[in-house]
Amino acid sequence: MGASGSGKTSMRSLIFSNNPASLTSRLGATIDVEQNHVRFLGDLILNLWDCGGQDAFMDSYLSTQRSTIFQHVGVLIYVFEVSTHDAVKDAAYYRDCLDALQRYSPEAAVFLLVHKMDLVAGDRAALLERRTRELQGESGTVPITVFGTSIHDETLYKAWSRIVHTIIPNAAVLSKHLTTFAQACSATEAILFERTTFLVIATSSPPDEAHPEQVNNDLSPTRYERTSELIKALKHSCARMREEFHALEMELPEFTAVLDGMTRNTYILLIVHDPTIETAALKINIRLARPKFE
Ligand code: GTP
C-alpha cells in the first residue's frame, strides 16, 4: 500500500516480472487491487496485493472493503515517496491502515519503504534516519522495519529479500544446511537465491563464525543485494540476446565464485578465498548436494 505514484507497481514489476527500471515510467495507475500469485520456492505461493493508491481507492479500502483488504495479511508493505508533496495526508492514510491491520491481522509484520531515495541530493543516511524516527512515532507501539529503497540500485533487493525471508517457514533450517555445505566446500560463504526473483532466501552463517581465519577477507555489507541486482541485469541482457542464463564461474586472484542452479527454484552462489580449491570441485559438490536441498 501507499500513495498513488509512490512506486508500488514499479517495484513489483522489477522484482517479480523481471522488467527493467527504465520501463516503469510507462506503467499506468493501478485500478483498485491487482492480485498476483507468485510461485516462490516450490509449494510456497506468495499472494501479492498491489493496492492502487488514489484517494478514492484508499477511502474504499478503509471503509467498505476494510475486512477484505486487511484480513489474513502476512506482511504489510507500505511505500512512502521520499519527497512526497502531501506528507500529512500520507501519514493520515498510513495510521488508518495500521489501525485496520491491528484489528484484522494483528500478527502481520509491517515493513515501511521510504522509496525513490535516488532523488535525494543531500545526505541520504541522515534523511532516512529522520524519516525512520518520524515513522516510528506514527506507528505507536506497532513494531516496524524501515528501509530506504530505489528501483535504480540494490537497496530494493535488500528490502524485499528481508520481507520474503520473514514468510519463509524453514529459513533457519536452510541456513544451517548452507553453513554445513559451505564448510564442506571450504567456502567463505554459500548464498541461496530464489530462481526468478533472485532474492536472497538464506545464507550460511557469517564467515567469522564458521571460519575465524577468514574474518580479514574484505566482504562488502551490500554484497547480497548487489549480486541480486547484477545477476538480474545479466539475465535481462541474456534474454535480449535470446539466450538463457544457466550458470556463472569467476576465477579472480582474490577469490573464486561459482553460481549454479541448486534446486528447481533456487540458485546457489559459493564464494571461496582458498586458491587451492578448484571450481570443478565446487561444481561437483553442488551437483552432489542437489538431492539434499530439493
Ligand atoms: P498507483 O498505481 O497509482 O498506486 O501508483 P504506484 O505506487 O504503483 O506508482 P508506479 O509504480 O506506477 O510509479 C510511479 C512513477 O514512479 C513511475 O514513473 C516510476 O518510473 C517512478 N518510480 C518508481 N520507483 C522509483 C524510484 O525508485 N526512483 C525514481 N526516481 N522513480 C521511481
Residues whose N, C-alpha, C, O or C-beta is under 5 A from the ligand:
A	BS01	GTP	G2 A3 S4 G5 S6 G7 K8 T9 S10 T24 S25 L27 G28 A29 T30 C51 G52 G53 Q54 K116 D118 T149 S150 I151 H152
